[in-house]
């Protein structure tokens, strides 16, 4: 959610354009409904919670789904032996 922070650390040459797509830097009232998912084991979990608070404080409708364990990107295909995807498929 903070594209400026991660871009500064990983791709310093792209910092000027990272502000354009950084959700944290564009919080304002009347944004579309948002679904935000995060694992409790994500190193950015507390920062995600702060983002949710800021979005709600601005009057936005945002739903925060948390999942126990695993780290950032847990739902990406190919990560963690696809455990998240396989569990979801079994529930359908």
Secondary structure, DSSP 8 states (H G I E B T S, - for coil): --HHHHHHHH-GGGHHHHGGG-GGGG--TT---EEEEEETT-TTHHHHHHHHHHHHHTT--EEEEEESS--TTTTSTTSGGGHHHHHHHHH-
